[in-house]
Amino acid sequence: MGRRADVSNENRKKIVRSYLDRTSIGQIARDMNIHKSTVSCIVTKYLKTGSYCKERRQRNTPKKLNDKQIEAIRMWVEQDLYISLQAIANRCLREFGVEVSKTTVDKYLKTVCRNSQTAAAKAVMTSADNAMSINQEKQEAASTSTLTIGTHDGIFHCDEVLACFMLQQLPQYATAQIVRTRDQKLLDQCDIVVDVGGTFDRDRHRYDHHQASFNETFRSLRPELGSRWDIRLSSAGLVYTFFGEEVLKAILEQKLPSAVNPECLRAVYRKIYDGLISEIDAIDNGVPMFEGGEPRYNISTHLSARVGSFNAAWNEPQPAPNSLERFEKAKAYVGKEFVDKIMYYAESWWPARDLVTRALANRKSVHESGEILELEQFCPWKEHLYQLEEEQNLPGVAKYVIYFNRENDWRVICVPNQPSSFVCRKFLAKPWRGIRDEALEQLSGIPGANFVHQSGFIGGNKTREGVLQMAVDSLAAPEEK
């Protein structure tokens, strides 16, 4: 068995390449007749420093990439604008056998993009320049040493993929390397570990949820938010619970600075959990969707299933080839959806609160009952209404919402018991349901009435006066039996 000092740089490179291809440390040691502890030290050094060499490479003998390899790098970035410099460096080592630093990758990337005249290359250059500028700011704020994020190897799932993406949006983890392993010794050396290790310990940054003793939920860990969510957290939920507000702030500071205020951040933070994280938590933990009449959670993105398709097929070689690249692609895919959700809620959903606030304040000018709201224009209103009713101690006051849809088309919609529910506080009058046009006008006695859905949750009229009368008459209609 060789000692660490006796292992040549060429063999060190083989060790790291084998490890990155998901060969276990024990198997590498047996294949190369090198002591297991030596292999572990070499791998650990690479994960911490990005280098496997015994001695520092001299400046006058740098490793260079050929034109074909540089073109390959350009294609990687063009295919995945979220790919990190470290991921590119790792891929250069695996595919070309060349060790390059992140700085070198940055230089090659900018050079090849600026020398290219294609529109795609220019788009890559713009995205790369923006990303490098952001990363430089993050790197200046972070420690000079490379941090590591540990998670398990093998088949990956949406929760740890998203957890890793979220962490890498923060300055302290922006340049962190992701270590995928189940070797506890290697995990112990990581700065933060998600979805593996059998431990939840916030102080030590250990965020696993698989152990029998773990029963934490968003509501139990953040009781001050008054959240209704009592679904057991996944690693994504754990990371989001403790880092989510910082992550949202970091993303919005770059993309929508006007949204970076405490009220908006807190609202979007809650909404992202409602509309994305809760789904991932529930699916990863196998939580039944129904326990009674109303769903415990909603599946609106199917992101967990889509991430699963990035794994190797059952009949591909094991361990799966290019597993790190598959993980990185899944992370970029999940990250884009996560960022898109944030931008939608900050740019579109949150501004609607002002419209709903005014509609609630003016409800008695619409009808004396105060149970009919009129929106100045259609917008995402349901969650805002529930929140405002709670804040103003008006639970369940609104029964109908009316709004202008387009010319000669006004709508009345019933307020549901919860956003995704089809059970409403009060449906439109039962005799009208499923009736249209002239038949509905004659039956209701309301001019312009042109439809009521068969379930009674929405109806239409040609005029504001007509749609308001439909709401008023439905208020007075007998309750269903």
C-alpha positions in Angstrom: 0.0 0.0 0.0 1.3 3.4 -0.9 1.6 6.4 1.4 0.0 9.7 0.5 3.5 11.2 -0.3 4.1 8.4 -2.8 1.0 8.9 -4.9 1.9 10.7 -8.1 -0.2 13.6 -9.4 -1.3 11.4 -12.3 -2.7 8.8 -9.8 -4.2 11.5 -7.7 -6.0 12.7 -10.8 -7.3 9.2 -11.5 -8.5 9.0 -7.9 -10.5 12.2 -8.1 -11.9 11.4 -11.5 -13.1 8.0 -10.2 -14.6 9.6 -7.2 -16.5 12.2 -9.3 -17.8 9.2 -11.4 -19.3 7.9 -8.2 -16.8 5.1 -7.4 -16.6 4.6 -3.7 -13.4 5.4 -1.8 -13.0 1.8 -0.7 -13.3 0.6 -4.3 -10.8 3.2 -5.5 -8.4 2.1 -2.9 -8.7 -1.6 -3.9 -8.5 -0.8 -7.6 -5.3 1.3 -7.3 -3.7 -0.6 -4.4 -3.6 2.6 -2.3 -4.5 2.8 1.4 -8.2 3.8 1.9 -7.2 6.7 4.3 -4.8 8.1 1.6 -7.6 8.0 -1.0 -9.9 9.8 1.5 -7.3 12.5 2.2 -6.7 13.2 -1.5 -10.5 13.4 -2.2 -11.0 15.6 0.8 -8.3 17.9 -0.3 -9.9 18.2 -3.7 -13.3 18.9 -2.2 -11.9 21.6 0.0 -9.4 23.3 -2.3 -10.3 22.2 -5.8 -6.8 20.7 -6.3 -5.4 17.2 -6.0 -1.7 18.0 -6.7 1.0 17.3 -4.2 2.6 20.7 -5.0 1.2 23.9 -6.3 1.4 24.1 -10.0 4.0 26.6 -11.2 2.7 29.7 -13.0 5.0 29.2 -16.0 3.5 25.8 -16.7 -0.3 26.3 -16.7 -2.6 23.7 -18.0 -4.3 24.9 -21.2 -7.5 23.8 -23.0 -7.5 23.3 -26.7 -10.0 24.9 -29.1 -12.3 21.9 -29.1 -12.4 21.8 -25.3 -13.1 25.6 -25.1 -15.9 25.2 -27.6 -17.3 22.4 -25.4 -17.3 24.8 -22.4 -19.2 27.4 -24.5 -21.8 24.8 -25.3 -22.2 23.7 -21.7 -23.0 27.3 -20.7 -25.2 27.9 -23.6 -27.3 24.9 -22.6 -27.4 25.8 -18.9 -26.9 29.4 -18.0 -27.1 28.5 -14.3 -24.0 26.2 -14.4 -21.4 27.3 -11.9 -17.7 27.9 -12.6 -16.9 25.0 -10.2 -19.2 22.7 -12.0 -17.4 23.6 -15.3 -14.0 23.0 -13.7 -15.1 19.6 -12.4 -16.5 18.6 -15.8 -13.2 19.6 -17.4 -11.3 17.3 -15.1 -13.7 14.4 -15.7 -14.1 14.7 -19.5 -10.7 16.2 -20.5 -8.4 15.1 -17.7 -7.3 18.8 -17.3 -7.4 20.6 -13.9 -8.4 24.2 -14.4 -9.3 26.8 -11.8 -12.6 28.8 -11.7 -10.7 31.9 -12.6 -9.3 30.2 -15.7 -12.7 28.9 -16.7 -14.1 32.5 -16.3 -11.4 33.8 -18.7 -11.9 31.1 -21.3 -15.7 31.6 -21.1 -15.5 35.4 -21.6 -12.9 35.1 -24.3 -14.8 32.6 -26.4 -18.1 34.4 -26.1 -16.6 37.8 -27.0 -14.8 36.3 -30.1 -18.1 34.8 -31.3 -20.5 36.7 -33.5 -23.5 34.4 -32.9 -26.6 35.7 -31.2 -26.5 32.7 -28.8 -22.9 33.3 -27.9 -23.7 37.0 -27.2 -26.6 35.9 -25.0 -24.3 33.5 -23.1 -21.7 36.3 -22.7 -24.3 38.7 -21.3 -25.6 36.1 -18.9 -22.1 35.0 -17.9 -21.0 38.6 -17.3 -24.0 39.2 -15.1 -23.4 36.0 -13.2 -19.7 36.7 -12.8 -20.4 40.2 -11.5 -22.9 38.8 -8.9 -20.6 36.0 -7.9 -17.7 38.4 -7.5 -19.8 40.4 -5.0 -20.8 37.3 -3.2 -17.2 36.0 -3.1 -16.0 39.2 -1.6 -18.5 38.8 1.2 -17.8 35.1 1.7 -14.9 33.4 3.3 -11.8 32.9 1.1 -12.0 29.1 1.8 -14.3 27.0 -0.3 -17.3 25.7 1.7 -18.9 22.4 1.0 -22.6 21.4 0.9 -23.1 17.7 1.6 -25.9 15.6 0.3 -26.4 11.9 -0.6 -25.3 10.3 -3.8 -27.3 7.9 -5.9 -30.9 8.8 -7.0 -31.6 12.4 -6.2 -35.0 14.0 -5.4 -36.5 17.4 -5.7 -36.0 18.3 -2.1 -32.2 18.1 -1.8 -31.8 19.5 -5.3 -33.8 22.6 -4.4 -32.1 22.8 -1.0 -28.7 23.0 -2.7 -29.9 25.6 -5.2 -31.3 27.8 -2.4 -28.1 27.6 -0.4 -26.0 28.6 -3.3 -28.0 31.8 -3.7 -26.5 33.1 -0.4 -23.2 34.9 -0.3 -21.7 32.4 2.2 -22.5 29.4 -0.1 -22.4 31.0 -3.5 -19.1 29.3 -4.4 -19.7 26.2 -2.2 -18.9 22.8 -3.7 -21.6 20.1 -3.6 -20.4 16.8 -2.2 -22.6 13.9 -3.0 -21.8 10.9 -0.8 -23.1 8.7 2.0 -19.7 8.3 3.6 -20.2 9.7 7.0 -16.5 10.7 7.4 -16.8 12.9 4.3 -20.1 14.3 5.4 -18.7 15.2 8.8 -16.2 17.4 7.0 -18.8 19.3 5.1 -19.9 22.8 6.3 -23.6 22.1 5.8 -25.4 18.8 5.1 -28.9 18.3 3.7 -31.1 15.2 3.3 -28.6 12.7 4.6 -26.8 11.9 7.9 -29.7 11.2 10.1 -29.4 14.5 12.1 -31.3 17.7 12.4 -29.2 20.3 14.2 -29.5 23.9 13.2 -26.4 25.0 15.2 -24.3 22.4 13.3 -26.1 23.0 10.0 -27.3 19.5 9.7 -30.7 19.3 7.9 -31.9 15.7 7.5 -35.5 14.7 8.0 -35.4 10.9 7.6 -34.8 10.0 11.2 -37.8 8.6 13.2 -37.3 11.4 15.8 -38.0 14.1 13.3 -41.5 15.6 13.2 -40.9 19.3 12.6 -43.3 21.3 10.4 -43.3 24.9 9.0 -45.8 25.8 11.7 -43.8 24.2 14.5 -40.5 25.9 13.6 -42.0 29.3 12.6 -45.0 29.6 15.0 -44.8 33.4 14.8 -46.0 33.3 11.2 -49.3 31.7 12.2 -49.0 29.2 9.3 -51.6 26.5 8.8 -49.0 24.0 7.4 -48.5 21.0 9.6 -46.8 18.8 6.9 -43.6 17.2 7.9 -40.7 19.1 6.4 -38.3 17.7 3.8 -34.7 19.0 3.4 -36.1 21.7 1.0 -38.6 22.7 3.7 -35.9 22.8 6.4 -33.5 24.9 4.4 -36.4 27.2 3.3 -37.6 27.6 6.9 -34.3 28.9 8.1 -32.7 30.5 5.0 -35.7 31.2 2.8 -36.1 34.9 3.7 -32.4 35.5 3.0 -32.6 33.6 -0.3 -35.6 35.7 -1.4 -33.9 38.9 -0.5 -30.7 37.9 -2.4 -32.6 37.0 -5.5 -34.9 40.1 -5.5 -32.0 42.5 -4.8 -30.6 41.4 -8.2 -33.9 41.1 -10.1 -36.5 43.4 -8.5 -35.0 45.8 -5.9 -38.3 47.6 -5.5 -39.8 44.5 -3.9 -37.1 44.3 -1.2 -39.2 45.6 1.7 -40.1 43.7 4.9 -43.9 43.5 4.1 -43.4 42.1 0.6 -40.6 39.8 1.6 -42.7 38.2 4.4 -45.7 37.8 2.2 -43.8 36.2 -0.7 -41.9 34.0 1.8 -45.2 32.6 3.1 -46.6 32.3 -0.4 -43.6 30.4 -1.8 -44.1 27.9 1.0 -47.8 27.7 0.2 -47.4 27.4 -3.5 -44.3 25.3 -3.9 -42.4 24.1 -0.9 -45.4 22.5 0.9 -46.0 20.3 -2.2 -42.3 19.2 -2.2 -42.4 18.5 1.5 -45.6 16.4 1.3 -44.6 14.3 -1.7 -41.1 13.6 -0.4 -42.6 12.4 2.9 -45.4 10.5 1.3 -48.2 12.5 3.0 -51.7 11.5 1.9 -53.4 14.4 0.1 -56.8 13.8 1.6 -57.8 13.3 5.2 -61.5 14.4 5.1 -63.2 16.6 2.6 -60.5 19.2 1.9 -57.0 18.5 0.6 -54.2 18.8 3.0 -52.0 20.3 0.3 -52.1 20.9 -3.5 -50.0 19.6 -6.3 -49.7 22.5 -8.7 -46.2 22.2 -10.2 -45.5 18.4 -10.4 -41.9 19.5 -9.9 -40.9 16.4 -7.9 -41.9 14.1 -10.7 -40.2 16.2 -13.3 -36.9 16.2 -11.3 -37.1 12.4 -11.2 -36.7 12.3 -15.0 -33.1 13.7 -14.7 -32.0 10.5 -13.0 -30.6 7.6 -14.9 -33.1 5.0 -16.2 -33.3 1.7 -14.3 -31.5 -0.2 -17.1 -28.5 2.2 -17.5 -25.1 1.3 -16.0 -24.7 1.7 -12.2 -23.4 3.8 -10.7 -25.1 6.1 -13.2 -22.7 7.8 -15.7 -22.3 11.6 -15.4 -24.4 11.7 -12.2 -23.0 15.0 -11.1 -23.9 16.6 -14.5 -27.4 15.1 -14.1 -27.7 16.6 -10.6 -26.4 20.0 -11.8 -29.0 20.0 -14.7 -31.8 19.2 -12.3 -30.6 21.9 -10.0 -30.6 24.5 -12.8 -34.1 23.3 -13.8 -35.5 23.5 -10.3 -33.7 26.8 -9.7 -35.3 28.4 -12.7 -38.8 27.4 -11.6 -38.1 28.6 -8.0 -36.9 32.0 -9.3 -39.8 32.3 -11.7 -42.2 31.7 -8.8 -40.5 34.4 -6.7 -40.7 36.9 -9.5 -44.4 36.1 -10.2 -45.4 36.5 -6.6 -43.3 39.7 -6.2 -44.2 41.3 -9.5 -47.8 40.2 -10.0 -49.3 38.6 -7.0 -48.2 41.0 -4.3 -49.3 44.3 -6.0 -52.8 42.9 -6.3 -53.1 43.3 -2.5 -53.8 47.0 -3.0 -56.7 46.3 -5.3 -58.2 43.8 -2.8 -57.7 46.2 0.1 -59.7 48.9 -1.7 -62.4 46.5 -2.7 -62.8 45.3 0.9 -62.9 48.9 2.2 -65.5 50.0 -0.4 -67.7 46.9 0.0 -70.7 48.7 1.5 -70.8 51.2 -1.3 -71.3 48.2 -3.7 -74.1 46.7 -1.6 -75.4 47.5 1.9 -74.8 43.9 3.1 -71.0 44.4 2.6 -70.9 40.9 1.3 -70.2 41.8 -2.4 -66.8 43.1 -3.4 -66.0 44.8 -6.7 -62.5 44.7 -8.1 -61.2 47.6 -10.2 -59.7 45.0 -12.5 -59.3 41.2 -12.2 -56.2 40.2 -10.2 -55.1 37.3 -8.0 -57.4 38.1 -5.0 -58.2 35.1 -3.0 -55.2 34.8 -0.6 -55.2 38.6 -0.1 -58.8 38.6 0.8 -58.4 35.8 3.4 -55.4 37.6 4.9 -57.1 41.0 5.0 -60.3 39.5 6.5 -58.2 38.0 9.3 -56.3 41.3 9.9 -59.5 43.3 10.0 -61.4 40.8 12.0 -63.9 40.2 9.2 -63.8 36.4 8.8 -66.1 35.1 6.0 -67.7 38.5 5.3 -67.3 38.4 1.5 -69.5 36.0 -0.4 -69.1 37.2 -4.0 -66.6 39.2 -6.1 -67.7 41.0 -9.2 -65.3 42.3 -11.9 -65.2 43.5 -15.5 -63.9 40.8 -17.8 -64.1 42.4 -21.3 -66.6 44.4 -23.3 -70.2 43.3 -22.6 -68.8 40.7 -20.2 -69.0 41.0 -16.4 -68.4 38.2 -14.0 -69.6 37.2 -10.5 -67.5 34.6 -8.7 -68.2 33.0 -5.4 -65.6 33.2 -2.6 -64.3 29.7 -1.8 -63.6 28.4 1.7 -59.9 28.2 0.8 -58.0 29.2 -2.4 -58.0 25.8 -4.1 -61.4 24.7 -2.9 -64.6 24.3 -4.9 -66.6 24.5 -1.8 -67.8 28.1 -1.6 -69.2 30.3 1.2 -72.4 30.8 -0.8 -73.0 29.5 -4.3 -75.1 31.3 -6.9 -78.8 30.5 -6.9 -79.4 26.8 -7.5 -82.2 27.1 -10.1 -79.8 29.1 -12.4 -77.0 26.5 -12.6 -76.2 25.2 -16.0 -78.7 27.6 -17.7 -77.5 30.1 -20.4 -78.5 33.1 -22.4 -82.3 33.8 -23.0 -83.4 30.8 -20.9 -81.3 32.3 -18.0 -82.7 35.8 -18.5 -86.3 34.5 -18.4 -85.7 32.2 -15.4 -83.8 34.8 -13.3 -85.6 37.9 -14.5 -82.3 39.7 -14.8 -81.5 41.3 -18.2 -78.2 40.4 -19.7 -77.6 37.2 -17.7 -75.8 34.8 -20.0 -74.5 31.9 -18.0 -74.1 30.3 -14.6 -71.7 27.4 -14.3 -73.3 24.0 -13.5 -71.6 23.9 -10.1 -72.8 27.5 -9.3 -69.4 29.0 -8.5 -69.3 31.6 -11.3 -71.7 33.4 -13.5 -71.8 36.1 -16.2 -73.8 39.1 -17.4 -73.5 41.7 -20.1 -73.6 44.7 -17.7 -72.3 45.7 -14.2 -75.8 46.3 -13.0 -76.9 42.8 -14.2 -74.0 41.0 -12.6 -74.5 42.9 -9.3 -78.2 41.9 -9.3 -77.2 38.3 -9.8 -75.0 38.5 -6.7 -77.7 40.3 -4.7 -80.4 37.8 -5.6 -78.1 34.9 -4.8 -77.5 36.4 -1.4 -81.2 36.2 -0.7 -81.7 32.7 -2.2 -82.4 29.9 0.2 -79.4 27.9 1.5 -78.8 24.5 0.0 -80.0 21.5 1.8 
